[in-house]
Amino acid sequence: MRVLNYLELADRLDRSGIGTAVDHQRAALSETDIEVETTPWQEGHPAWALGGNIAFNDPVFRAFDIAHCNMIGPGSVAVAQHAAQADIPLVLHAHVTREDFRDSFRGSNLVAPALGRYLRWFYSQADLVLCPSEYTKDILESYPVDAPIRPMTNGVDIDALAGYEDMREDYRGRYDLDGMVVFAVGNVFERKGLTTFCELAQATEHDFAWFGPYDAGPQASKTVSQWVNDPPENVTFTGWVEDIRGAFGAGDVYLFPTKAENQGIAVLEAMACGKAVVLSDIPVFREYYEDGHDCLICSDKTEFREALERLAENPDLRDRLGENAKETAREHSLDRVGRRLIETYEKLV
């Protein structure tokens, strides 16, 4: 079976959770008999494919048995239309929702309602919509999306994180981190709890570090610009790091006070590294994790601060949560992702 696994704008999304999720899909499928195409275009680029079609009547699209698209732009729309015309089963992966688009870039809250209407139309073209969680499925059904929807974890690449412990001293020294380091990983957005992260830092004496890229240009939100340009004394914004294992080596407590999330791959990565994880009380985390067993779940800043102090005072609690978190991460391994994808494709053909 030949499957198109397409990520539109891949070069711009390689530092994003969507890019990581697609890497996981492809890594999972590489261990199977599925033949994977990563571009739909006969010449590798839509402009070249269209030029060849005009000049020589060459086909625009490559041959594939299943189309699996991971983004929502014009290239993915073209693939969806081609799939409908050629009677090829279409899988659309819902990494983007109206809810998790809010509080990202400047003006995102104004665009979010129109985005919701577009997503309802776009996802409804699918023979099957995959999404990262039951929470996301409920969101899509509320639009409503007129297509079958199946939740499936984005997974975690446990093997790719091997060696994180060896990078601890280097990364702590590089960013002048000491003691129990509270950290986050990923793009810096207000939706991900930026203000809460910084205000908790102001209320404690621990070192805080956010490992991940941020925009300080005109497209950045005012909140992001404010915090990254004038952070609290004990907060470090590292920007892009060349090896994310260094972040998980340097940090001790993973803090993620996000407002909305479809799953949160970095949470699973932190868990796979045996870190104590402190999360916001949102439906997707209640779906996947157990408060007091593999994480601590908090509903407001007071609870977040109390959780951090408990972990600072009780290293045994950090260790217990971390060990249980490792077990949870194994439930999201890439071999399980591969099996679910194969089941999905076989049912469609």
MIROVEX-401681 format. One record per residue (C-alpha): residue number from 0; residue in one letter; x, y, z. Coordinates in Angstrom, 1 decimal, padded with zeros to 4 digits. Layout:
N
pt resi=NUM, resn=a, xx=X, yy=Y, zz=Z
...
end
This chain:
349
pt resi=0, resn=m, xx=000.0, yy=000.0, zz=000.0
pt resi=1, resn=r, xx=001.3, yy=003.4, zz=-000.9
pt resi=2, resn=v, xx=000.2, yy=006.2, zz=001.4
pt resi=3, resn=l, xx=000.7, yy=010.0, zz=000.9
pt resi=4, resn=n, xx=001.7, yy=011.5, zz=004.3
pt resi=5, resn=y, xx=001.6, yy=015.2, zz=003.4
pt resi=6, resn=l, xx=002.6, yy=018.1, zz=005.5
pt resi=7, resn=e, xx=002.1, yy=021.4, zz=003.7
pt resi=8, resn=l, xx=004.6, yy=024.1, zz=004.6
pt resi=9, resn=a, xx=006.8, yy=021.5, zz=006.2
pt resi=10, resn=d, xx=009.9, yy=023.7, zz=006.2
pt resi=11, resn=r, xx=008.0, yy=026.3, zz=008.3
pt resi=12, resn=l, xx=006.5, yy=023.7, zz=010.7
pt resi=13, resn=d, xx=009.6, yy=021.7, zz=011.5
pt resi=14, resn=r, xx=009.8, yy=023.4, zz=014.9
pt resi=15, resn=s, xx=006.2, yy=023.0, zz=015.8
pt resi=16, resn=g, xx=004.1, yy=020.3, zz=017.4
pt resi=17, resn=i, xx=002.5, yy=019.6, zz=014.1
pt resi=18, resn=g, xx=005.8, yy=018.9, zz=012.5
pt resi=19, resn=t, xx=006.8, yy=016.6, zz=015.4
pt resi=20, resn=a, xx=003.5, yy=014.7, zz=015.1
pt resi=21, resn=v, xx=004.1, yy=014.1, zz=011.4
pt resi=22, resn=d, xx=007.7, yy=013.0, zz=012.1
pt resi=23, resn=h, xx=006.2, yy=010.5, zz=014.6
pt resi=24, resn=q, xx=003.7, yy=009.2, zz=011.9
pt resi=25, resn=r, xx=006.5, yy=008.7, zz=009.4
pt resi=26, resn=a, xx=008.9, yy=007.1, zz=011.9
pt resi=27, resn=a, xx=006.1, yy=004.7, zz=013.0
pt resi=28, resn=l, xx=005.3, yy=003.8, zz=009.4
pt resi=29, resn=s, xx=009.0, yy=003.3, zz=008.5
pt resi=30, resn=e, xx=008.9, yy=000.1, zz=010.6
pt resi=31, resn=t, xx=005.9, yy=-001.3, zz=008.5
pt resi=32, resn=d, xx=005.3, yy=-002.5, zz=005.0
pt resi=33, resn=i, xx=003.6, yy=000.8, zz=004.1
pt resi=34, resn=e, xx=005.3, yy=002.8, zz=001.3
pt resi=35, resn=v, xx=005.2, yy=006.4, zz=002.2
pt resi=36, resn=e, xx=005.1, yy=009.4, zz=-000.2
pt resi=37, resn=t, xx=005.7, yy=012.8, zz=001.5
pt resi=38, resn=t, xx=004.7, yy=015.0, zz=-001.4
pt resi=39, resn=p, xx=001.7, yy=014.7, zz=-003.7
pt resi=40, resn=w, xx=003.3, yy=016.6, zz=-006.5
pt resi=41, resn=q, xx=004.7, yy=014.7, zz=-009.5
pt resi=42, resn=e, xx=007.7, yy=017.0, zz=-009.7
pt resi=43, resn=g, xx=008.1, yy=017.5, zz=-006.0
pt resi=44, resn=h, xx=006.7, yy=021.1, zz=-006.0
pt resi=45, resn=p, xx=003.2, yy=022.3, zz=-007.1
pt resi=46, resn=a, xx=004.5, yy=024.9, zz=-009.5
pt resi=47, resn=w, xx=006.8, yy=022.5, zz=-011.3
pt resi=48, resn=a, xx=004.0, yy=019.9, zz=-011.4
pt resi=49, resn=l, xx=001.6, yy=022.4, zz=-012.9
pt resi=50, resn=g, xx=004.2, yy=023.6, zz=-015.4
pt resi=51, resn=g, xx=004.8, yy=020.0, zz=-016.5
pt resi=52, resn=n, xx=001.1, yy=019.4, zz=-016.9
pt resi=53, resn=i, xx=000.7, yy=022.6, zz=-019.0
pt resi=54, resn=a, xx=003.8, yy=022.0, zz=-021.2
pt resi=55, resn=f, xx=003.7, yy=018.2, zz=-021.6
pt resi=56, resn=n, xx=000.4, yy=017.1, zz=-020.3
pt resi=57, resn=d, xx=002.2, yy=015.3, zz=-017.4
pt resi=58, resn=p, xx=000.1, yy=014.3, zz=-014.4
pt resi=59, resn=v, xx=000.2, yy=016.8, zz=-011.5
pt resi=60, resn=f, xx=-000.1, yy=014.2, zz=-008.7
pt resi=61, resn=r, xx=001.9, yy=011.2, zz=-007.9
pt resi=62, resn=a, xx=000.2, yy=007.8, zz=-007.5
pt resi=63, resn=f, xx=-001.0, yy=006.8, zz=-004.0
pt resi=64, resn=d, xx=-003.7, yy=004.6, zz=-002.5
pt resi=65, resn=i, xx=-004.5, yy=006.7, zz=000.6
pt resi=66, resn=a, xx=-004.1, yy=010.5, zz=001.0
pt resi=67, resn=h, xx=-003.3, yy=011.5, zz=004.6
pt resi=68, resn=c, xx=-003.0, yy=015.3, zz=005.0
pt resi=69, resn=n, xx=-001.8, yy=017.0, zz=008.1
pt resi=70, resn=m, xx=-002.4, yy=020.7, zz=007.4
pt resi=71, resn=i, xx=-005.3, yy=022.9, zz=006.1
pt resi=72, resn=g, xx=-003.9, yy=025.1, zz=003.4
pt resi=73, resn=p, xx=-004.4, yy=025.3, zz=-000.4
pt resi=74, resn=g, xx=-002.1, yy=022.4, zz=-001.1
pt resi=75, resn=s, xx=-004.1, yy=020.2, zz=001.2
pt resi=76, resn=v, xx=-007.3, yy=021.4, zz=-000.4
pt resi=77, resn=a, xx=-005.9, yy=020.5, zz=-003.8
pt resi=78, resn=v, xx=-005.1, yy=017.0, zz=-002.6
pt resi=79, resn=a, xx=-008.5, yy=016.6, zz=-001.1
pt resi=80, resn=q, xx=-010.2, yy=017.6, zz=-004.4
pt resi=81, resn=h, xx=-007.9, yy=015.2, zz=-006.3
pt resi=82, resn=a, xx=-008.7, yy=012.4, zz=-003.9
pt resi=83, resn=a, xx=-012.4, yy=013.0, zz=-004.4
pt resi=84, resn=q, xx=-012.1, yy=013.0, zz=-008.2
pt resi=85, resn=a, xx=-009.8, yy=009.9, zz=-008.3
pt resi=86, resn=d, xx=-011.8, yy=008.0, zz=-005.7
pt resi=87, resn=i, xx=-008.9, yy=007.8, zz=-003.3
pt resi=88, resn=p, xx=-009.7, yy=007.5, zz=000.4
pt resi=89, resn=l, xx=-008.9, yy=010.8, zz=002.2
pt resi=90, resn=v, xx=-007.7, yy=011.1, zz=005.8
pt resi=91, resn=l, xx=-007.5, yy=014.6, zz=007.3
pt resi=92, resn=h, xx=-005.5, yy=014.9, zz=010.5
pt resi=93, resn=a, xx=-007.0, yy=017.6, zz=012.7
pt resi=94, resn=h, xx=-004.0, yy=019.2, zz=014.4
pt resi=95, resn=v, xx=-005.5, yy=022.6, zz=014.1
pt resi=96, resn=t, xx=-008.7, yy=023.8, zz=015.8
pt resi=97, resn=r, xx=-010.3, yy=027.2, zz=016.4
pt resi=98, resn=e, xx=-009.7, yy=026.8, zz=020.1
pt resi=99, resn=d, xx=-006.0, yy=026.2, zz=020.0
pt resi=100, resn=f, xx=-005.4, yy=028.9, zz=017.4
pt resi=101, resn=r, xx=-006.5, yy=031.5, zz=019.9
pt resi=102, resn=d, xx=-003.9, yy=033.5, zz=021.9
pt resi=103, resn=s, xx=-001.1, yy=032.5, zz=019.5
pt resi=104, resn=f, xx=-000.2, yy=035.2, zz=017.0
pt resi=105, resn=r, xx=-001.2, yy=038.9, zz=016.9
pt resi=106, resn=g, xx=-004.8, yy=039.0, zz=015.7
pt resi=107, resn=s, xx=-005.4, yy=035.3, zz=016.1
pt resi=108, resn=n, xx=-008.5, yy=035.8, zz=018.3
pt resi=109, resn=l, xx=-010.1, yy=037.9, zz=015.6
pt resi=110, resn=v, xx=-009.5, yy=035.3, zz=013.0
pt resi=111, resn=a, xx=-010.5, yy=032.3, zz=015.1
pt resi=112, resn=p, xx=-014.3, yy=032.4, zz=014.4
pt resi=113, resn=a, xx=-013.7, yy=032.5, zz=010.6
pt resi=114, resn=l, xx=-011.2, yy=029.7, zz=011.0
pt resi=115, resn=g, xx=-013.8, yy=027.6, zz=012.8
pt resi=116, resn=r, xx=-016.1, yy=027.9, zz=009.8
pt resi=117, resn=y, xx=-013.3, yy=027.0, zz=007.4
pt resi=118, resn=l, xx=-012.3, yy=024.0, zz=009.4
pt resi=119, resn=r, xx=-015.9, yy=022.7, zz=009.5
pt resi=120, resn=w, xx=-015.9, yy=022.8, zz=005.7
pt resi=121, resn=f, xx=-012.4, yy=021.4, zz=005.2
pt resi=122, resn=y, xx=-012.5, yy=018.5, zz=007.6
pt resi=123, resn=s, xx=-016.0, yy=017.5, zz=006.4
pt resi=124, resn=q, xx=-014.4, yy=016.5, zz=003.1
pt resi=125, resn=a, xx=-012.6, yy=013.6, zz=004.7
pt resi=126, resn=d, xx=-013.5, yy=009.9, zz=004.6
pt resi=127, resn=l, xx=-012.0, yy=009.9, zz=008.1
pt resi=128, resn=v, xx=-010.7, yy=012.7, zz=010.4
pt resi=129, resn=l, xx=-008.0, yy=011.7, zz=012.8
pt resi=130, resn=c, xx=-007.4, yy=013.8, zz=015.9
pt resi=131, resn=p, xx=-005.1, yy=013.6, zz=019.0
pt resi=132, resn=s, xx=-007.7, yy=013.1, zz=021.7
pt resi=133, resn=e, xx=-011.4, yy=012.6, zz=022.6
pt resi=134, resn=y, xx=-011.4, yy=016.2, zz=023.7
pt resi=135, resn=t, xx=-010.5, yy=017.3, zz=020.1
pt resi=136, resn=k, xx=-013.1, yy=015.0, zz=018.8
pt resi=137, resn=d, xx=-015.8, yy=016.7, zz=020.9
pt resi=138, resn=i, xx=-014.6, yy=020.1, zz=019.7
pt resi=139, resn=l, xx=-014.8, yy=019.0, zz=016.0
pt resi=140, resn=e, xx=-018.3, yy=017.5, zz=016.5
pt resi=141, resn=s, xx=-019.4, yy=020.8, zz=018.0
pt resi=142, resn=y, xx=-018.6, yy=022.7, zz=014.8
pt resi=143, resn=p, xx=-020.1, yy=020.3, zz=013.5
pt resi=144, resn=v, xx=-017.7, yy=018.4, zz=011.2
pt resi=145, resn=d, xx=-019.7, yy=016.0, zz=008.9
pt resi=146, resn=a, xx=-017.2, yy=013.1, zz=008.7
pt resi=147, resn=p, xx=-016.3, yy=010.2, zz=010.9
pt resi=148, resn=i, xx=-013.8, yy=011.2, zz=013.6
pt resi=149, resn=r, xx=-011.3, yy=008.9, zz=015.3
pt resi=150, resn=p, xx=-009.0, yy=009.9, zz=018.2
pt resi=151, resn=m, xx=-005.4, yy=008.7, zz=018.0
pt resi=152, resn=t, xx=-002.4, yy=009.8, zz=020.1
pt resi=153, resn=n, xx=000.3, yy=011.7, zz=018.4
pt resi=154, resn=g, xx=002.8, yy=009.5, zz=020.3
pt resi=155, resn=v, xx=006.2, yy=010.1, zz=021.6
pt resi=156, resn=d, xx=009.6, yy=009.1, zz=020.2
pt resi=157, resn=i, xx=011.2, yy=007.6, zz=023.3
pt resi=158, resn=d, xx=014.3, yy=006.4, zz=021.5
pt resi=159, resn=a, xx=015.0, yy=009.9, zz=020.1
pt resi=160, resn=l, xx=015.3, yy=011.2, zz=023.7
pt resi=161, resn=a, xx=018.0, yy=008.8, zz=024.8
pt resi=162, resn=g, xx=021.0, yy=010.5, zz=026.2
pt resi=163, resn=y, xx=019.2, yy=013.5, zz=027.7
pt resi=164, resn=e, xx=020.8, yy=012.9, zz=031.1
pt resi=165, resn=d, xx=024.3, yy=013.4, zz=029.6
pt resi=166, resn=m, xx=023.4, yy=016.9, zz=028.5
pt resi=167, resn=r, xx=022.3, yy=018.2, zz=031.9
pt resi=168, resn=e, xx=025.5, yy=019.9, zz=033.0
pt resi=169, resn=d, xx=026.1, yy=021.5, zz=029.6
pt resi=170, resn=y, xx=022.6, yy=023.0, zz=029.3
pt resi=171, resn=r, xx=022.4, yy=024.1, zz=032.9
pt resi=172, resn=g, xx=025.7, yy=025.8, zz=032.6
pt resi=173, resn=r, xx=024.9, yy=027.4, zz=029.2
pt resi=174, resn=y, xx=021.7, yy=029.1, zz=030.6
pt resi=175, resn=d, xx=023.0, yy=029.6, zz=034.2
pt resi=176, resn=l, xx=020.4, yy=027.3, zz=035.8
pt resi=177, resn=d, xx=020.7, yy=026.0, zz=039.3
pt resi=178, resn=g, xx=018.6, yy=024.1, zz=041.9
pt resi=179, resn=m, xx=015.2, yy=022.7, zz=041.0
pt resi=180, resn=v, xx=014.7, yy=024.1, zz=037.5
pt resi=181, resn=v, xx=011.1, yy=024.6, zz=036.4
pt resi=182, resn=f, xx=010.8, yy=024.5, zz=032.7
pt resi=183, resn=a, xx=008.7, yy=024.4, zz=029.6
pt resi=184, resn=v, xx=009.4, yy=023.3, zz=026.0
pt resi=185, resn=g, xx=007.9, yy=024.6, zz=022.8
pt resi=186, resn=n, xx=006.9, yy=027.7, zz=021.0
pt resi=187, resn=v, xx=006.2, yy=030.6, zz=023.3
pt resi=188, resn=f, xx=002.5, yy=031.6, zz=023.1
pt resi=189, resn=e, xx=000.2, yy=033.1, zz=025.6
pt resi=190, resn=r, xx=-002.2, yy=030.2, zz=025.0
pt resi=191, resn=k, xx=000.4, yy=027.9, zz=026.5
pt resi=192, resn=g, xx=000.3, yy=029.8, zz=029.8
pt resi=193, resn=l, xx=003.1, yy=032.3, zz=029.3
pt resi=194, resn=t, xx=001.7, yy=034.8, zz=031.8
pt resi=195, resn=t, xx=001.1, yy=032.2, zz=034.4
pt resi=196, resn=f, xx=004.5, yy=030.8, zz=033.9
pt resi=197, resn=c, xx=006.2, yy=034.2, zz=034.4
pt resi=198, resn=e, xx=004.0, yy=035.2, zz=037.4
pt resi=199, resn=l, xx=004.7, yy=031.9, zz=039.1
pt resi=200, resn=a, xx=008.4, yy=032.6, zz=038.6
pt resi=201, resn=q, xx=007.9, yy=036.0, zz=040.2
pt resi=202, resn=a, xx=006.3, yy=034.3, zz=043.2
pt resi=203, resn=t, xx=009.1, yy=031.8, zz=043.8
pt resi=204, resn=e, xx=012.8, yy=031.7, zz=044.0
pt resi=205, resn=h, xx=013.3, yy=028.8, zz=041.6
pt resi=206, resn=d, xx=015.0, yy=029.2, zz=038.2
pt resi=207, resn=f, xx=012.5, yy=029.0, zz=035.3
pt resi=208, resn=a, xx=013.5, yy=028.3, zz=031.7
pt resi=209, resn=w, xx=011.4, yy=028.1, zz=028.6
pt resi=210, resn=f, xx=013.1, yy=026.2, zz=025.8
pt resi=211, resn=g, xx=011.7, yy=027.1, zz=022.5
pt resi=212, resn=p, xx=011.4, yy=029.7, zz=019.8
pt resi=213, resn=y, xx=009.5, yy=032.9, zz=020.1
pt resi=214, resn=d, xx=008.5, yy=035.8, zz=017.8
pt resi=215, resn=a, xx=009.4, yy=039.3, zz=018.8
pt resi=216, resn=g, xx=008.4, yy=040.9, zz=015.5
pt resi=217, resn=p, xx=005.1, yy=042.5, zz=014.4
pt resi=218, resn=q, xx=003.3, yy=039.1, zz=014.2
pt resi=219, resn=a, xx=004.0, yy=038.4, zz=017.9
pt resi=220, resn=s, xx=001.3, yy=039.1, zz=020.4
pt resi=221, resn=k, xx=001.8, yy=042.0, zz=022.8
pt resi=222, resn=t, xx=001.9, yy=039.6, zz=025.7
pt resi=223, resn=v, xx=004.7, yy=037.6, zz=024.2
pt resi=224, resn=s, xx=006.7, yy=040.7, zz=023.3
pt resi=225, resn=q, xx=006.2, yy=042.1, zz=026.9
pt resi=226, resn=w, xx=007.5, yy=039.0, zz=028.7
pt resi=227, resn=v, xx=010.3, yy=037.9, zz=026.4
pt resi=228, resn=n, xx=011.7, yy=041.4, zz=026.2
pt resi=229, resn=d, xx=011.5, yy=042.1, zz=029.9
pt resi=230, resn=p, xx=011.3, yy=038.8, zz=031.7
pt resi=231, resn=p, xx=011.5, yy=038.3, zz=035.5
pt resi=232, resn=e, xx=015.0, yy=037.9, zz=036.8
pt resi=233, resn=n, xx=014.7, yy=034.2, zz=037.3
pt resi=234, resn=v, xx=013.2, yy=033.4, zz=033.9
pt resi=235, resn=t, xx=015.3, yy=032.5, zz=030.9
pt resi=236, resn=f, xx=013.8, yy=032.3, zz=027.4
pt resi=237, resn=t, xx=016.4, yy=030.3, zz=025.4
pt resi=238, resn=g, xx=015.0, yy=030.6, zz=021.9
pt resi=239, resn=w, xx=015.5, yy=027.7, zz=019.6
pt resi=240, resn=v, xx=017.8, yy=025.0, zz=020.9
pt resi=241, resn=e, xx=019.6, yy=022.7, zz=018.6
pt resi=242, resn=d, xx=019.0, yy=019.6, zz=020.6
pt resi=243, resn=i, xx=015.8, yy=019.4, zz=022.6
pt resi=244, resn=r, xx=017.3, yy=016.6, zz=024.8
pt resi=245, resn=g, xx=019.3, yy=019.3, zz=026.5
pt resi=246, resn=a, xx=016.1, yy=020.9, zz=027.7
pt resi=247, resn=f, xx=014.8, yy=017.7, zz=029.3
pt resi=248, resn=g, xx=018.3, yy=017.1, zz=030.8
pt resi=249, resn=a, xx=018.5, yy=020.6, zz=032.3
pt resi=250, resn=g, xx=015.0, yy=020.8, zz=033.7
pt resi=251, resn=d, xx=013.5, yy=019.1, zz=036.8
pt resi=252, resn=v, xx=009.8, yy=020.0, zz=036.9
pt resi=253, resn=y, xx=007.9, yy=020.4, zz=033.7
pt resi=254, resn=l, xx=005.3, yy=023.2, zz=034.1
pt resi=255, resn=f, xx=002.6, yy=023.6, zz=031.5
pt resi=256, resn=p, xx=-000.2, yy=026.0, zz=032.5
pt resi=257, resn=t, xx=-001.7, yy=026.0, zz=029.0
pt resi=258, resn=k, xx=-005.2, yy=027.3, zz=028.3
pt resi=259, resn=a, xx=-006.1, yy=024.8, zz=025.5
pt resi=260, resn=e, xx=-004.4, yy=021.8, zz=024.0
pt resi=261, resn=n, xx=-005.2, yy=019.0, zz=021.7
pt resi=262, resn=q, xx=-002.7, yy=016.7, zz=023.3
pt resi=263, resn=g, xx=000.7, yy=018.3, zz=024.0
pt resi=264, resn=i, xx=003.6, yy=016.2, zz=022.7
pt resi=265, resn=a, xx=006.2, yy=017.9, zz=024.9
pt resi=266, resn=v, xx=004.3, yy=016.7, zz=028.0
pt resi=267, resn=l, xx=004.8, yy=013.1, zz=026.8
pt resi=268, resn=e, xx=008.4, yy=013.9, zz=026.1
pt resi=269, resn=a, xx=008.9, yy=015.2, zz=029.6
pt resi=270, resn=m, xx=007.2, yy=012.1, zz=031.0
pt resi=271, resn=a, xx=009.3, yy=009.8, zz=028.9
pt resi=272, resn=c, xx=012.4, yy=011.5, zz=030.5
pt resi=273, resn=g, xx=011.0, yy=010.8, zz=033.9
pt resi=274, resn=k, xx=010.3, yy=014.4, zz=034.9
pt resi=275, resn=a, xx=007.7, yy=015.5, zz=037.4
pt resi=276, resn=v, xx=004.9, yy=017.2, zz=035.4
pt resi=277, resn=v, xx=002.6, yy=020.0, zz=036.5
pt resi=278, resn=l, xx=-000.4, yy=020.6, zz=034.2
pt resi=279, resn=s, xx=-003.4, yy=022.9, zz=033.9
pt resi=280, resn=d, xx=-006.8, yy=021.4, zz=034.6
pt resi=281, resn=i, xx=-008.1, yy=021.1, zz=031.1
pt resi=282, resn=p, xx=-010.1, yy=018.2, zz=029.6
pt resi=283, resn=v, xx=-007.4, yy=016.7, zz=027.5
pt resi=284, resn=f, xx=-005.0, yy=016.2, zz=030.4
pt resi=285, resn=r, xx=-007.8, yy=014.7, zz=032.5
pt resi=286, resn=e, xx=-008.3, yy=012.3, zz=029.6
pt resi=287, resn=y, xx=-004.8, yy=011.1, zz=029.4
pt resi=288, resn=y, xx=-003.2, yy=011.5, zz=032.8
pt resi=289, resn=e, xx=-004.0, yy=010.9, zz=036.5
pt resi=290, resn=d, xx=-003.5, yy=013.7, zz=039.1
pt resi=291, resn=g, xx=-001.2, yy=012.5, zz=041.9
pt resi=292, resn=h, xx=-000.1, yy=009.4, zz=039.9
pt resi=293, resn=d, xx=001.8, yy=010.6, zz=036.9
pt resi=294, resn=c, xx=001.4, yy=014.3, zz=037.2
pt resi=295, resn=l, xx=-000.1, yy=017.1, zz=039.3
pt resi=296, resn=i, xx=-003.1, yy=018.9, zz=037.8
pt resi=297, resn=c, xx=-003.8, yy=022.5, zz=039.0
pt resi=298, resn=s, xx=-006.8, yy=024.8, zz=038.3
pt resi=299, resn=d, xx=-005.3, yy=028.2, zz=039.3
pt resi=300, resn=k, xx=-002.1, yy=030.0, zz=040.2
pt resi=301, resn=t, xx=-002.4, yy=029.2, zz=043.9
pt resi=302, resn=e, xx=-002.6, yy=025.5, zz=043.2
pt resi=303, resn=f, xx=000.3, yy=025.8, zz=040.7
pt resi=304, resn=r, xx=002.5, yy=027.5, zz=043.3
pt resi=305, resn=e, xx=001.6, yy=025.0, zz=046.0
pt resi=306, resn=a, xx=002.4, yy=022.1, zz=043.6
pt resi=307, resn=l, xx=005.9, yy=023.6, zz=042.8
pt resi=308, resn=e, xx=006.6, yy=024.0, zz=046.5
pt resi=309, resn=r, xx=005.5, yy=020.5, zz=047.3
pt resi=310, resn=l, xx=007.9, yy=019.2, zz=044.6
pt resi=311, resn=a, xx=010.7, yy=021.4, zz=045.8
pt resi=312, resn=e, xx=010.4, yy=020.1, zz=049.4
pt resi=313, resn=n, xx=009.8, yy=016.5, zz=048.5
pt resi=314, resn=p, xx=012.3, yy=015.0, zz=046.0
pt resi=315, resn=d, xx=010.8, yy=011.6, zz=046.6
pt resi=316, resn=l, xx=007.5, yy=012.9, zz=045.2
pt resi=317, resn=r, xx=009.3, yy=014.1, zz=042.1
pt resi=318, resn=d, xx=010.9, yy=010.7, zz=041.6
pt resi=319, resn=r, xx=007.6, yy=008.8, zz=042.1
pt resi=320, resn=l, xx=005.7, yy=011.0, zz=039.7
pt resi=321, resn=g, xx=008.5, yy=010.8, zz=037.2
pt resi=322, resn=e, xx=008.7, yy=007.0, zz=037.3
pt resi=323, resn=n, xx=004.9, yy=006.7, zz=036.9
pt resi=324, resn=a, xx=005.1, yy=009.2, zz=034.0
pt resi=325, resn=k, xx=007.6, yy=007.0, zz=032.2
pt resi=326, resn=e, xx=005.1, yy=004.2, zz=032.3
pt resi=327, resn=t, xx=002.4, yy=006.5, zz=030.9
pt resi=328, resn=a, xx=004.7, yy=007.6, zz=028.1
pt resi=329, resn=r, xx=005.2, yy=004.0, zz=027.0
pt resi=330, resn=e, xx=001.5, yy=003.7, zz=026.3
pt resi=331, resn=h, xx=002.0, yy=006.3, zz=023.6
pt resi=332, resn=s, xx=005.0, yy=004.6, zz=021.9
pt resi=333, resn=l, xx=005.5, yy=004.9, zz=018.1
pt resi=334, resn=d, xx=004.9, yy=001.2, zz=017.5
pt resi=335, resn=r, xx=001.4, yy=001.7, zz=018.8
pt resi=336, resn=v, xx=001.0, yy=004.7, zz=016.6
pt resi=337, resn=g, xx=002.1, yy=002.6, zz=013.6
pt resi=338, resn=r, xx=-000.4, yy=-000.2, zz=014.4
pt resi=339, resn=r, xx=-003.3, yy=002.3, zz=014.7
pt resi=340, resn=l, xx=-002.4, yy=003.9, zz=011.4
pt resi=341, resn=i, xx=-002.2, yy=000.6, zz=009.6
pt resi=342, resn=e, xx=-005.6, yy=-000.4, zz=011.0
pt resi=343, resn=t, xx=-007.0, yy=002.9, zz=009.8
pt resi=344, resn=y, xx=-005.7, yy=002.6, zz=006.3
pt resi=345, resn=e, xx=-006.7, yy=-001.0, zz=005.9
pt resi=346, resn=k, xx=-010.3, yy=-000.2, zz=006.8
pt resi=347, resn=l, xx=-010.5, yy=002.6, zz=004.3
pt resi=348, resn=v, xx=-009.2, yy=000.5, zz=001.4
end
